[in-house]
Amino acid sequence: MFNWLDSIMTFLVENVFKISVDTKLGGSLHFFFYDTVKIIILLFIMIFAISYIRSYFPPEKTKNILSKFSGLKGNFLASLMGIVTPFCSCSSVPIFIGFVEAGVPLGVTFSFLITSPIVNEAAFAILLGLFGWKIAVLYVITGVIIGTFGGMIIGKLKMEKHIDESVYEIKVGSLDNQELTQKGRISFALANVKDIIKRIWLFLLLGIGIGAAIHGWVPEAFLVKYAGPENPFAVIVGVLAGIPLYSNALGTIPIADALIQKGVGIGTALSFMMAVTALSFPELILLKKVIKPKLIITFVIITGIGIILTGYLFNLIGYFLI
């Protein structure tokens, strides 16, 4: 699909920079330029398409829909809506407050909060370009499963008493929910493309830069030893390594790509990415403002176990899908 781009970047590195792509520096430069251009192209296409769909589901409408459902159906619907109405972890507190105020069950709320940062149109676009449609689709499916069952378990535990009392006293105003024209939806989608790329470009370039460094300079033997398929604890190591970091899926996918190219298991790399986006310390610190520690610990354990199981699943079947 992107063979033409690979040829252009090879020509750029070897004829403009006068560096062979077979060297460490040349390979790193090729990785950086190739992934940057390819990801931007995919981002534009996918963000525009999903943003157009999302124009039919503004936050206020999302809350109203989810407040009418409970049980497994509600958890599943919340996870699906987490895909088309993605929010970064910095939005977790206002989303949580808004959902609680709207009467959305706690378990359903967590299904949305788990899936939303893990699975979104931009992440799908990059996964599609780097790993193909099979891995991209399986990633989305497993993300929805983690959100659905993670939220369902939290709901079954009846942990509403572990929500800070102040949350119930906060009133979140309704957002403008006027119907858009087709022209308005296209304008909304284009504006969203611009807004998202403006907000994530630094994360993206940083992630691609780290990925390029790993691709060109980190010895394969080192990564394979500690995070390769032969290490039965590699997925757990990947998840634990991801929790202290803060980024979004866009910044971590290029790193995952570089790790996989170096021999790290697919599941290990993707579980690392999931942990960064769903269980980062900054998100947990923000959630602590409205959720008591016991519920936060429960959320981390349930989501972490789901991510670890997903990582092992990808390690088992991932290579058959590429």
Backbone bond lengths (Angstrom), bond angles and torsions (degrees), N, CA, C in turn:
res aa  C-N    CA-C-N  psi(-1)  N-CA   C-N-CA  omega(-1)  CA-C   N-CA-C  phi
1 M - - - 1.470 - - 1.533 111.07 -
2 F 1.337 115.52 -39.18 1.464 119.33 -177.68 1.522 111.70 -116.38
3 N 1.334 116.96 28.60 1.466 120.12 178.30 1.523 111.64 -60.59
4 W 1.340 116.04 -36.54 1.456 120.73 178.69 1.531 111.18 -60.97
5 L 1.341 115.87 -38.79 1.461 120.31 -179.35 1.534 110.49 -70.34
6 D 1.336 115.84 -38.95 1.461 120.28 177.54 1.529 110.74 -59.36
7 S 1.334 116.04 -42.03 1.473 120.53 179.57 1.521 111.42 -65.55
8 I 1.336 115.98 -40.98 1.471 120.04 -179.99 1.528 110.36 -63.79
9 M 1.335 116.71 -44.98 1.457 119.98 -177.77 1.526 112.05 -69.48
10 T 1.329 116.49 -33.86 1.460 119.95 175.00 1.534 110.04 -63.27
11 F 1.347 115.61 -44.12 1.469 120.90 177.38 1.526 110.46 -61.81
12 L 1.338 117.04 -42.05 1.456 121.75 -178.92 1.529 110.97 -61.10
13 V 1.325 116.25 -48.90 1.463 120.10 -176.75 1.519 111.35 -67.28
14 E 1.330 116.70 -42.61 1.463 119.77 -173.19 1.526 113.34 -82.81
15 N 1.323 117.81 -28.40 1.466 119.91 -175.51 1.524 113.88 -105.11
16 V 1.328 116.73 -27.82 1.467 119.38 178.33 1.526 110.28 -93.47
17 F 1.336 116.09 -47.66 1.468 120.15 -179.63 1.532 111.95 -88.02
18 K 1.357 116.13 -11.73 1.467 121.49 178.15 1.535 111.74 58.53
19 I 1.330 115.79 42.19 1.463 121.47 179.51 1.524 108.54 -129.68
20 S 1.291 118.30 131.21 1.459 121.66 179.01 1.528 110.20 -69.97
21 V 1.329 116.43 137.25 1.464 119.99 178.82 1.520 111.12 -70.00
22 D 1.325 117.74 -9.41 1.459 121.18 178.50 1.526 112.51 -83.88
23 T 1.330 116.62 -8.78 1.464 120.18 175.90 1.526 109.59 -87.44
24 K 1.335 116.58 166.14 1.474 120.44 -179.69 1.520 110.80 -62.24
25 L 1.341 116.59 -47.19 1.460 120.28 -178.93 1.519 110.67 -66.84
26 G 1.333 117.45 -44.22 1.457 120.44 179.89 1.519 112.03 -63.73
27 G 1.329 116.50 -40.51 1.464 119.92 177.78 1.514 111.97 -64.22
28 S 1.328 116.77 -39.01 1.467 121.17 178.14 1.523 111.63 -65.89
29 L 1.346 116.34 -43.82 1.466 120.17 178.96 1.527 111.32 -63.55
30 H 1.328 116.27 -43.18 1.465 120.26 178.70 1.527 109.93 -61.12
31 F 1.324 117.37 -45.09 1.464 122.43 178.58 1.525 110.26 -57.95
32 F 1.341 116.40 -46.32 1.468 120.74 -176.30 1.523 111.48 -64.77
33 F 1.333 117.71 -51.47 1.462 120.96 -177.44 1.531 111.68 -66.78
34 Y 1.316 116.34 -43.87 1.466 121.12 -178.23 1.521 110.87 -62.71
35 D 1.340 116.89 -49.93 1.462 119.72 -178.22 1.522 112.25 -66.71
36 T 1.336 116.97 -36.79 1.467 120.13 -179.53 1.533 111.05 -61.66
37 V 1.327 117.02 -51.26 1.464 120.64 -178.16 1.522 111.30 -66.05
38 K 1.335 116.93 -44.38 1.459 120.17 -178.41 1.529 111.50 -62.79
39 I 1.325 116.24 -43.70 1.461 120.14 -178.63 1.521 111.20 -66.36
40 I 1.327 117.64 -39.17 1.474 119.94 179.01 1.527 110.31 -63.48
41 I 1.333 117.29 -42.10 1.471 120.52 177.94 1.518 110.94 -60.62
42 L 1.337 115.93 -48.12 1.461 120.25 -179.08 1.527 111.25 -65.87
43 L 1.323 116.40 -39.32 1.464 120.05 178.58 1.520 111.18 -59.25
44 F 1.315 116.38 -46.48 1.472 119.63 -178.03 1.528 110.16 -58.92
45 I 1.331 116.35 -47.07 1.470 120.39 -176.64 1.525 110.99 -64.67
46 M 1.352 116.89 -50.39 1.455 120.39 -173.86 1.525 112.53 -72.98
47 I 1.331 117.56 -40.27 1.468 119.39 179.36 1.515 110.27 -63.97
48 F 1.328 116.66 -40.79 1.462 119.21 178.60 1.525 110.48 -61.91
49 A 1.339 116.99 -47.33 1.468 120.94 -176.54 1.523 111.40 -63.08
50 I 1.343 117.03 -48.87 1.458 119.94 -177.41 1.522 111.22 -72.05
51 S 1.324 117.75 -32.72 1.469 120.43 177.92 1.523 110.68 -64.95
52 Y 1.324 116.04 -36.22 1.462 119.20 176.48 1.529 109.88 -62.28
53 I 1.337 116.25 -44.57 1.475 120.15 177.26 1.525 109.90 -63.52
54 R 1.330 115.88 -41.63 1.464 120.31 -177.08 1.524 112.47 -65.46
55 S 1.325 117.50 -21.63 1.463 119.46 179.80 1.524 111.21 -62.01
56 Y 1.337 116.40 -18.83 1.458 120.68 176.74 1.528 111.94 -86.21
57 F 1.360 116.97 -6.83 1.461 120.56 -176.64 1.525 111.11 -132.46
58 P 1.345 118.08 69.43 1.458 119.69 175.74 1.526 110.06 -65.90
59 P 1.362 118.41 161.54 1.468 121.26 -176.67 1.521 114.38 -51.09
60 E 1.340 117.04 -40.94 1.465 120.10 -178.16 1.528 110.73 -64.39
61 K 1.319 116.32 -41.17 1.462 120.29 178.99 1.520 110.57 -68.03
62 T 1.342 116.87 -37.28 1.460 121.06 177.19 1.517 110.37 -59.76
63 K 1.322 116.66 -46.44 1.468 120.21 178.91 1.520 111.11 -60.50
64 N 1.318 116.33 -44.41 1.464 120.07 -177.75 1.521 112.04 -63.47
65 I 1.338 116.56 -38.71 1.466 120.23 179.68 1.527 110.34 -67.80
66 L 1.324 116.56 -48.13 1.456 120.29 -175.92 1.520 112.66 -67.30
67 S 1.328 117.61 -29.10 1.462 120.41 -178.99 1.526 112.15 -67.51
68 K 1.333 117.23 -14.97 1.468 121.31 -178.14 1.522 112.73 -92.63
69 F 1.348 117.32 -4.52 1.459 120.15 -175.73 1.521 110.92 -121.71
70 S 1.315 115.77 148.56 1.451 121.88 175.53 1.518 108.25 -144.03
71 G 1.337 116.49 176.92 1.458 119.43 179.98 1.516 112.02 71.58
72 L 1.331 116.23 -166.41 1.461 121.76 -176.60 1.525 111.60 -59.45
73 K 1.325 117.24 -37.67 1.460 120.78 179.15 1.526 110.63 -60.85
74 G 1.328 116.17 -41.84 1.455 119.88 179.15 1.520 112.21 -66.32
75 N 1.345 116.27 -41.27 1.468 120.15 178.09 1.523 111.50 -62.72
76 F 1.326 115.86 -44.13 1.463 120.33 -179.31 1.526 110.80 -64.93
77 L 1.325 116.91 -44.27 1.462 120.76 179.42 1.526 110.56 -63.46
78 A 1.344 117.19 -40.36 1.459 120.76 179.32 1.521 110.98 -62.82
79 S 1.330 116.73 -40.19 1.465 120.01 178.15 1.520 111.27 -65.04
80 L 1.342 116.81 -41.68 1.464 120.06 178.30 1.522 110.79 -63.29
81 M 1.324 116.43 -41.43 1.461 119.42 -179.87 1.527 110.75 -70.72
82 G 1.346 116.57 -23.72 1.450 119.55 175.42 1.517 112.26 -65.47
83 I 1.354 116.21 -23.79 1.466 120.28 178.35 1.517 110.96 -74.51
84 V 1.321 116.65 -47.30 1.467 120.22 -174.09 1.519 112.81 -89.49
85 T 1.324 117.93 -7.43 1.466 121.00 174.78 1.512 108.65 -128.27
86 P 1.345 116.93 64.16 1.464 120.07 -173.39 1.520 112.93 -72.88
87 F 1.303 114.74 143.75 1.450 121.85 174.25 1.523 108.14 -132.57
88 C 1.323 117.10 147.39 1.460 119.58 175.96 1.521 108.45 -80.86
89 S 1.329 116.20 169.36 1.453 119.93 -176.15 1.528 112.46 -63.15
90 C 1.352 118.26 -24.94 1.458 120.26 179.96 1.528 111.88 -67.25
91 S 1.334 116.66 -15.73 1.466 121.04 179.03 1.519 112.10 -93.53
92 S 1.339 117.97 3.28 1.456 120.64 -170.67 1.522 113.21 -63.01
93 V 1.332 117.60 -39.62 1.460 119.84 -176.47 1.524 111.98 -67.72
94 P 1.358 119.66 -53.24 1.468 118.09 178.89 1.527 112.93 -61.32
95 I 1.334 118.02 -34.51 1.465 120.16 177.10 1.517 109.78 -64.14
96 F 1.330 115.86 -46.59 1.464 120.39 -179.24 1.524 110.50 -59.18
97 I 1.318 116.58 -47.30 1.468 120.70 -179.72 1.524 110.99 -61.25
98 G 1.340 116.16 -45.16 1.457 120.22 -179.04 1.514 112.60 -62.71
99 F 1.323 117.84 -41.02 1.461 121.24 179.90 1.514 111.90 -68.46
100 V 1.347 116.91 -42.08 1.466 120.01 178.56 1.521 110.12 -62.90
101 E 1.334 116.20 -42.34 1.465 120.48 179.63 1.526 111.31 -62.57
102 A 1.335 116.27 -35.07 1.462 120.60 -178.27 1.523 112.32 -79.23
103 G 1.328 118.02 -3.50 1.453 120.56 178.72 1.514 114.16 86.42
104 V 1.333 117.33 14.37 1.468 120.54 177.65 1.529 108.41 -69.89
105 P 1.343 118.86 128.61 1.468 120.87 179.66 1.519 111.69 -55.10
106 L 1.347 116.34 148.65 1.457 121.24 -175.90 1.533 111.86 -58.27
107 G 1.311 117.35 -45.25 1.465 120.68 -179.09 1.516 111.82 -62.21
108 V 1.330 116.75 -40.51 1.463 121.33 178.53 1.528 110.05 -65.20
109 T 1.320 116.41 -40.71 1.457 121.16 177.87 1.529 111.03 -58.92
110 F 1.326 116.37 -43.45 1.465 119.78 -179.69 1.525 111.77 -70.30
111 S 1.316 118.21 -31.64 1.470 119.49 175.04 1.521 109.87 -59.15
112 F 1.320 116.08 -42.27 1.465 120.87 178.06 1.529 110.71 -65.92
113 L 1.338 116.95 -45.91 1.457 121.08 -176.24 1.525 112.60 -67.22
114 I 1.325 117.20 -29.73 1.459 120.36 179.20 1.525 110.77 -74.94
115 T 1.328 116.20 -47.73 1.467 120.49 -174.53 1.516 112.63 -73.43
116 S 1.326 116.95 -38.54 1.454 121.17 -170.39 1.528 114.79 -55.33
117 P 1.347 119.99 -49.03 1.470 118.05 -179.89 1.522 113.54 -75.01
118 I 1.357 116.92 -25.18 1.465 120.53 -176.63 1.521 111.44 -76.52
119 V 1.335 116.23 -45.46 1.466 121.13 -172.67 1.523 109.35 -117.32
120 N 1.313 117.19 121.71 1.456 121.06 173.03 1.516 109.27 -153.04
121 E 1.312 116.11 174.22 1.459 119.83 -172.55 1.527 112.20 -65.04
122 A 1.335 116.80 -34.26 1.454 119.74 -179.53 1.528 111.09 -69.29
123 A 1.328 115.89 -43.62 1.466 119.72 177.53 1.522 110.47 -61.52
124 F 1.324 116.44 -42.67 1.467 120.13 179.14 1.526 110.68 -61.41
125 A 1.329 116.34 -40.80 1.465 120.26 -179.18 1.522 111.18 -62.08
126 I 1.319 116.89 -44.22 1.461 120.27 -178.51 1.523 110.77 -69.50
127 L 1.333 116.67 -43.46 1.467 120.20 177.61 1.521 110.98 -59.90
128 L 1.320 116.14 -40.55 1.462 121.34 179.05 1.523 110.73 -60.23
129 G 1.321 115.47 -43.73 1.457 119.65 -178.29 1.510 113.61 -72.40
130 L 1.331 117.15 -34.95 1.462 120.34 -175.60 1.529 113.61 -87.84
131 F 1.339 116.63 -36.69 1.463 119.60 -171.62 1.529 114.56 -119.99
132 G 1.332 117.64 -9.46 1.460 119.62 -178.25 1.519 112.29 95.63
133 W 1.334 115.42 166.99 1.464 120.27 -171.56 1.530 112.53 -69.69
134 K 1.326 118.73 -29.59 1.467 119.92 -177.71 1.526 111.34 -65.25
135 I 1.331 116.43 -47.87 1.464 120.36 178.12 1.521 110.21 -65.01
136 A 1.329 117.19 -41.93 1.468 120.99 -178.44 1.525 110.91 -61.49
137 V 1.329 116.94 -45.53 1.463 120.70 -179.67 1.523 110.96 -67.40
138 L 1.327 117.24 -42.13 1.467 120.19 179.39 1.526 110.76 -63.80
139 Y 1.327 116.49 -36.23 1.462 120.67 177.55 1.536 110.35 -62.09
140 V 1.327 116.12 -44.14 1.468 120.48 179.07 1.528 110.19 -63.13
141 I 1.331 116.61 -45.52 1.468 120.84 -178.64 1.527 110.69 -60.87
142 T 1.340 116.89 -46.96 1.460 119.00 -179.35 1.524 111.71 -67.03
143 G 1.337 117.42 -34.81 1.459 120.33 176.21 1.522 111.49 -61.51
144 V 1.325 116.03 -41.90 1.472 120.97 178.25 1.531 110.43 -66.63
145 I 1.331 116.63 -39.70 1.467 120.01 179.28 1.533 110.68 -63.99
146 I 1.343 116.66 -44.30 1.468 119.75 177.86 1.528 110.48 -59.05
147 G 1.343 116.38 -46.27 1.454 120.16 -179.59 1.518 112.50 -65.04
148 T 1.335 116.38 -43.46 1.461 120.64 -177.61 1.519 111.63 -62.43
149 F 1.316 116.71 -54.08 1.461 120.01 -175.05 1.531 112.56 -79.01
150 G 1.348 116.48 -30.19 1.461 118.73 174.91 1.518 110.80 -62.92
151 G 1.331 116.67 -46.48 1.458 120.65 178.08 1.518 112.03 -66.14
152 M 1.338 116.96 -38.60 1.459 120.79 179.78 1.528 111.21 -61.99
153 I 1.341 116.94 -42.82 1.464 120.46 179.23 1.522 110.81 -64.25
154 I 1.336 116.47 -43.85 1.467 119.79 177.87 1.518 110.49 -61.11
155 G 1.333 116.63 -39.16 1.462 120.25 177.76 1.518 111.85 -64.06
156 K 1.330 117.45 -39.95 1.468 121.78 -179.38 1.524 111.65 -67.16
157 L 1.322 117.37 -27.24 1.464 121.08 -178.15 1.531 112.65 -76.39
158 K 1.340 117.21 -8.37 1.471 122.29 176.70 1.536 111.50 52.01
159 M 1.321 115.98 62.38 1.460 120.58 -174.15 1.528 113.26 -104.83
160 E 1.323 116.09 24.56 1.467 119.90 -179.44 1.533 112.15 -58.09
161 K 1.332 117.52 -28.84 1.468 120.46 -178.66 1.528 111.96 -68.89
162 H 1.325 116.10 -12.55 1.459 119.94 179.99 1.532 112.35 -94.83
163 I 1.326 116.19 11.06 1.464 121.11 170.30 1.522 107.41 -88.86
164 D 1.311 116.70 135.00 1.463 119.72 179.91 1.527 109.98 -60.05
165 E 1.329 115.90 136.72 1.465 120.91 -176.03 1.525 112.87 -59.10
166 S 1.314 116.55 -28.70 1.465 120.14 -177.31 1.525 112.40 -64.43
167 V 1.346 117.09 -23.65 1.465 120.42 -177.90 1.522 110.42 -61.83
168 Y 1.327 116.41 -38.63 1.463 120.51 -176.80 1.525 112.83 -72.11
169 E 1.335 116.17 -12.87 1.461 120.16 -178.89 1.529 111.95 -96.22
170 I 1.357 116.41 -9.76 1.465 120.61 -177.86 1.517 110.18 -86.00
171 K 1.270 116.98 134.76 1.462 122.17 177.54 1.523 109.60 -111.97
172 V 1.311 115.67 123.36 1.456 120.78 179.70 1.506 108.52 -102.13
173 G 1.314 116.53 124.03 1.456 120.26 -178.19 1.513 112.92 -66.58
174 S 1.331 116.51 153.00 1.458 120.78 178.29 1.519 109.99 -74.23
175 L 1.300 114.79 146.76 1.461 120.10 177.79 1.513 110.49 -92.34
176 D 1.301 115.71 157.62 1.457 120.82 178.58 1.521 109.61 -63.09
177 N 1.308 116.47 120.74 1.468 120.60 -173.81 1.525 110.65 -118.01
178 Q 1.320 116.64 34.72 1.447 119.88 -177.82 1.524 111.29 -69.42
179 E 1.311 116.06 149.33 1.460 120.77 179.84 1.527 109.71 -72.24
180 L 1.309 115.88 134.95 1.454 121.21 179.30 1.520 110.07 -93.38
181 T 1.318 115.84 149.68 1.460 120.41 170.99 1.530 108.05 -79.71
182 Q 1.343 116.94 170.39 1.459 119.51 177.75 1.524 110.79 -61.05
183 K 1.319 116.17 -40.08 1.459 119.99 177.33 1.518 110.13 -63.21
184 G 1.335 115.35 -38.87 1.456 119.94 179.12 1.519 111.94 -66.01
185 R 1.335 117.15 -37.36 1.466 121.18 179.13 1.529 110.62 -66.93
186 I 1.332 116.56 -39.64 1.466 120.09 177.94 1.532 109.56 -65.80
187 S 1.325 116.37 -42.27 1.467 120.13 178.19 1.520 110.30 -63.05
188 F 1.348 115.70 -40.19 1.470 120.78 177.75 1.522 110.55 -61.31
189 A 1.341 116.52 -43.97 1.467 121.18 -178.60 1.524 110.88 -64.62
190 L 1.344 116.91 -44.67 1.468 120.46 179.38 1.533 111.08 -64.26
191 A 1.338 115.38 -40.73 1.465 119.10 178.64 1.523 110.78 -64.79
192 N 1.335 116.06 -35.99 1.459 119.77 179.70 1.526 111.23 -68.85
193 V 1.349 116.30 -38.09 1.466 120.48 175.78 1.534 109.21 -57.49
194 K 1.322 115.56 -49.33 1.459 121.17 -179.19 1.522 111.13 -62.46
195 D 1.323 116.53 -43.86 1.462 121.40 -176.91 1.526 111.53 -65.68
196 I 1.336 116.78 -47.21 1.462 120.59 -177.40 1.525 110.96 -65.28
197 I 1.335 116.54 -46.54 1.460 119.07 -179.57 1.536 110.57 -64.28
198 K 1.326 116.50 -35.86 1.464 120.27 177.60 1.524 111.07 -63.84
199 R 1.341 116.37 -37.28 1.455 120.17 -177.33 1.524 113.77 -80.12
200 I 1.337 116.79 -27.23 1.466 118.08 -172.28 1.525 113.97 -110.23
201 W 1.331 119.03 -2.66 1.454 119.58 -172.79 1.523 112.60 -59.97
202 L 1.347 116.52 -35.56 1.459 119.17 -179.68 1.532 110.76 -68.41
203 F 1.360 116.28 -44.93 1.462 120.38 175.30 1.527 110.07 -57.61
204 L 1.316 114.58 -42.56 1.465 120.51 -176.61 1.527 111.31 -63.46
205 L 1.332 116.62 -50.53 1.458 120.40 -179.08 1.531 111.15 -65.37
206 L 1.335 116.06 -36.66 1.465 119.48 177.95 1.530 110.09 -64.48
207 G 1.333 115.56 -44.73 1.461 119.58 179.21 1.518 111.79 -63.00
208 I 1.329 116.56 -44.27 1.469 120.46 179.36 1.531 110.00 -65.39
209 G 1.342 116.28 -38.36 1.457 119.89 178.22 1.525 112.09 -62.85
210 I 1.336 116.21 -44.01 1.470 119.77 177.34 1.521 110.00 -64.33
211 G 1.340 115.19 -41.75 1.455 119.62 178.15 1.519 111.71 -61.41
212 A 1.330 116.83 -40.56 1.463 121.15 179.18 1.523 111.16 -64.91
213 A 1.346 115.88 -39.39 1.467 119.86 178.52 1.526 110.57 -65.11
214 I 1.331 116.06 -43.35 1.466 120.20 177.89 1.523 110.01 -62.33
215 H 1.341 115.15 -43.69 1.462 120.89 -178.12 1.531 111.58 -60.00
216 G 1.321 116.37 -40.62 1.459 119.17 -173.44 1.514 115.52 -93.61
217 W 1.356 117.25 -28.05 1.458 118.24 -166.67 1.530 115.70 -121.42
218 V 1.337 118.47 -27.45 1.466 118.97 -176.68 1.527 110.09 -78.71
219 P 1.321 118.00 126.00 1.473 120.68 -178.74 1.525 112.00 -61.70
220 E 1.317 115.50 135.54 1.459 119.96 179.70 1.515 111.57 -60.39
221 A 1.316 117.22 -40.39 1.464 121.05 -176.53 1.522 111.51 -59.63
222 F 1.343 116.92 -36.61 1.463 120.96 -179.26 1.526 110.97 -64.11
223 L 1.346 116.10 -48.96 1.458 120.03 -178.14 1.521 111.85 -68.50
224 V 1.322 116.45 -41.09 1.461 119.70 -179.07 1.524 110.52 -63.82
225 K 1.342 116.29 -36.08 1.461 120.47 -178.83 1.519 111.44 -62.27
226 Y 1.335 116.87 -44.01 1.457 120.39 -173.39 1.531 114.08 -99.02
227 A 1.330 117.32 -22.56 1.461 118.90 -175.79 1.518 112.66 -135.39
228 G 1.324 116.78 14.21 1.455 120.38 179.80 1.514 112.67 -81.98
229 P 1.318 117.27 172.17 1.464 122.23 -177.35 1.524 113.78 -59.71
230 E 1.343 117.56 -23.50 1.457 120.48 -177.57 1.527 112.83 -76.90
231 N 1.317 117.13 -17.10 1.467 120.44 179.13 1.528 109.04 -89.33
232 P 1.340 118.75 112.10 1.469 120.85 -176.66 1.525 113.67 -65.98
233 F 1.327 116.93 -16.39 1.469 120.55 -178.82 1.528 112.05 -103.34
234 A 1.330 117.39 10.98 1.460 121.24 -174.58 1.531 112.30 -60.48
235 V 1.330 117.27 -42.24 1.467 120.41 -179.11 1.519 110.60 -63.38
236 I 1.317 116.65 -42.94 1.468 120.41 179.42 1.523 109.98 -63.10
237 V 1.338 116.49 -41.67 1.464 120.74 176.96 1.530 110.36 -60.14
238 G 1.345 116.62 -42.16 1.457 121.15 179.32 1.515 112.55 -61.77
239 V 1.340 116.69 -42.68 1.470 120.91 -179.98 1.524 110.36 -66.72
240 L 1.338 117.41 -45.82 1.460 120.84 -179.82 1.523 111.55 -63.85
241 A 1.335 116.52 -34.06 1.464 120.34 178.48 1.521 111.58 -70.60
242 G 1.333 117.29 -29.01 1.461 120.70 -176.50 1.513 114.58 -80.79
243 I 1.342 117.72 -27.94 1.471 120.94 -174.12 1.534 113.18 -60.24
244 P 1.349 119.94 -43.68 1.473 118.41 -177.77 1.527 114.27 -70.29
245 L 1.315 117.47 -13.62 1.456 120.46 -175.07 1.519 111.21 -87.29
246 Y 1.331 115.85 163.87 1.459 120.10 174.14 1.516 109.39 -133.75
247 S 1.299 115.46 122.72 1.454 121.72 175.52 1.515 105.44 -164.67
248 N 1.313 116.92 -167.75 1.452 120.77 170.36 1.519 107.71 -124.67
249 A 1.322 116.33 178.61 1.461 119.48 -175.42 1.528 111.45 -59.16
250 L 1.323 116.57 -32.33 1.459 120.03 -176.25 1.517 112.14 -66.03
251 G 1.326 116.33 -36.60 1.448 119.68 -179.31 1.513 113.51 -78.59
252 T 1.330 117.08 -23.63 1.466 120.11 -175.62 1.525 113.39 -95.02
253 I 1.324 118.57 -23.15 1.467 119.87 -178.44 1.532 112.21 -62.47
254 P 1.351 119.83 -43.81 1.471 117.96 176.77 1.529 112.55 -60.22
255 I 1.339 116.68 -33.73 1.465 119.97 176.71 1.526 109.23 -66.10
256 A 1.343 116.20 -43.37 1.465 120.17 178.09 1.521 110.68 -60.37
257 D 1.320 116.72 -39.93 1.465 121.31 179.28 1.528 110.54 -61.01
258 A 1.330 116.43 -45.77 1.461 120.42 -179.70 1.527 110.86 -65.22
259 L 1.325 117.00 -39.95 1.466 120.69 179.23 1.527 111.05 -62.57
260 I 1.328 115.72 -42.49 1.466 120.05 -179.73 1.520 110.74 -64.81
261 Q 1.334 116.17 -41.21 1.464 119.72 178.19 1.521 112.29 -63.38
262 K 1.328 116.73 -23.52 1.460 121.58 179.00 1.530 112.54 -89.28
263 G 1.323 117.51 -0.18 1.453 119.85 176.76 1.507 115.54 106.87
264 V 1.339 118.05 0.62 1.461 120.84 175.97 1.522 109.10 -72.02
265 G 1.320 117.52 143.14 1.455 120.70 -179.67 1.523 112.16 -60.02
266 I 1.324 116.33 145.22 1.463 120.72 179.70 1.527 110.59 -58.30
267 G 1.328 115.56 -45.61 1.462 119.74 -179.55 1.510 112.77 -62.93
268 T 1.332 117.02 -37.21 1.465 121.20 178.88 1.524 110.37 -64.38
269 A 1.326 116.34 -45.93 1.463 120.48 -179.07 1.528 111.63 -65.63
270 L 1.333 117.13 -43.09 1.461 120.07 -178.04 1.526 112.01 -73.54
271 S 1.340 117.64 -32.78 1.463 119.36 177.01 1.530 110.18 -69.12
272 F 1.325 116.64 -34.06 1.468 120.62 172.81 1.527 109.88 -59.50
273 M 1.334 115.75 -44.98 1.454 120.85 -179.56 1.530 111.14 -63.38
274 M 1.336 116.79 -43.67 1.461 120.80 179.20 1.526 111.60 -62.19
275 A 1.340 116.50 -40.55 1.460 120.43 -178.65 1.520 111.03 -64.81
276 V 1.336 116.66 -40.10 1.467 120.57 179.26 1.526 110.39 -61.36
277 T 1.336 116.37 -42.81 1.464 119.66 -173.72 1.530 113.01 -81.77
278 A 1.334 118.28 -32.92 1.469 120.34 -173.05 1.519 113.90 -101.63
279 L 1.337 118.25 -22.11 1.464 120.32 -172.43 1.525 112.82 -128.59
280 S 1.311 117.72 25.55 1.459 119.68 -177.10 1.528 110.92 -67.40
281 F 1.341 116.51 149.22 1.457 121.76 178.45 1.534 112.82 -56.36
282 P 1.348 119.05 -43.85 1.468 118.45 179.14 1.529 113.12 -57.12
283 E 1.346 117.05 -40.02 1.460 119.31 178.01 1.512 110.68 -64.40
284 L 1.327 117.32 -43.17 1.464 120.56 -178.46 1.524 110.74 -64.93
285 I 1.336 116.72 -36.63 1.462 120.39 177.77 1.525 110.48 -64.69
286 L 1.337 115.95 -40.80 1.463 119.59 177.99 1.525 111.07 -65.38
287 L 1.327 116.45 -43.20 1.458 120.17 -179.49 1.527 111.94 -64.78
288 K 1.323 116.74 -28.10 1.461 120.38 -179.30 1.526 112.01 -62.46
289 K 1.333 116.23 -19.13 1.458 119.85 179.02 1.526 111.62 -69.95
290 V 1.330 116.91 -23.98 1.466 119.86 -175.83 1.523 113.06 -126.17
291 I 1.324 118.01 -7.34 1.463 121.73 -178.41 1.519 108.74 -127.92
292 K 1.330 116.24 139.04 1.456 120.93 179.56 1.536 110.52 -76.53
293 P 1.337 116.83 156.34 1.471 121.49 -173.12 1.526 115.10 -52.67
294 K 1.317 118.71 -39.59 1.464 120.32 -176.73 1.524 111.23 -61.24
295 L 1.331 117.31 -39.99 1.460 120.81 179.35 1.528 110.24 -71.02
296 I 1.321 118.10 -36.88 1.469 121.00 177.50 1.524 110.26 -63.47
297 I 1.335 116.71 -44.22 1.464 120.80 179.03 1.527 110.24 -62.39
298 T 1.320 116.40 -42.19 1.470 120.85 177.95 1.520 110.77 -61.05
299 F 1.330 116.74 -44.57 1.461 122.65 178.37 1.532 110.89 -59.62
300 V 1.330 117.16 -45.06 1.465 121.69 -178.85 1.528 110.39 -65.08
301 I 1.330 117.61 -44.78 1.460 121.20 -177.90 1.526 111.03 -64.30
302 I 1.323 116.89 -48.32 1.468 120.93 -177.81 1.525 111.09 -64.68
303 T 1.330 116.30 -47.70 1.466 119.89 -179.96 1.526 110.75 -66.38
304 G 1.327 116.43 -40.61 1.458 120.40 179.49 1.518 112.46 -61.83
305 I 1.326 117.05 -43.16 1.463 120.66 177.99 1.526 110.52 -63.30
306 G 1.324 116.43 -41.24 1.466 120.31 177.77 1.522 111.94 -61.47
307 I 1.335 116.86 -42.02 1.461 120.92 179.39 1.527 110.87 -67.27
308 I 1.322 117.13 -40.99 1.467 120.96 179.36 1.523 110.63 -62.85
309 L 1.335 117.24 -45.86 1.464 120.53 178.59 1.533 110.73 -61.70
310 T 1.327 115.74 -39.46 1.467 120.07 177.37 1.525 110.96 -63.12
311 G 1.337 116.28 -40.94 1.454 120.29 178.59 1.516 112.30 -60.17
312 Y 1.323 116.52 -44.46 1.466 119.56 178.70 1.526 111.44 -66.50
313 L 1.332 116.67 -34.74 1.462 120.22 177.12 1.522 110.52 -62.64
314 F 1.328 116.53 -46.18 1.461 120.21 178.91 1.520 111.23 -63.56
315 N 1.326 116.95 -39.00 1.464 119.44 178.87 1.529 111.56 -63.64
316 L 1.333 115.85 -32.66 1.460 119.94 -178.65 1.527 112.48 -74.40
317 I 1.337 115.77 -41.75 1.469 118.35 -171.86 1.521 113.99 -118.18
318 G 1.342 116.95 -7.06 1.459 119.83 -173.42 1.508 114.52 -59.54
319 Y 1.325 117.30 -42.99 1.451 119.55 -175.88 1.516 112.35 -67.40
320 F 1.345 117.64 -21.03 1.454 120.00 177.28 1.532 111.42 -78.61
321 L 1.330 115.79 -11.80 1.463 119.55 -175.16 1.523 112.92 -100.11
322 I 1.319 117.09 -14.19 1.474 119.27 -177.57 1.522 110.31 -83.27
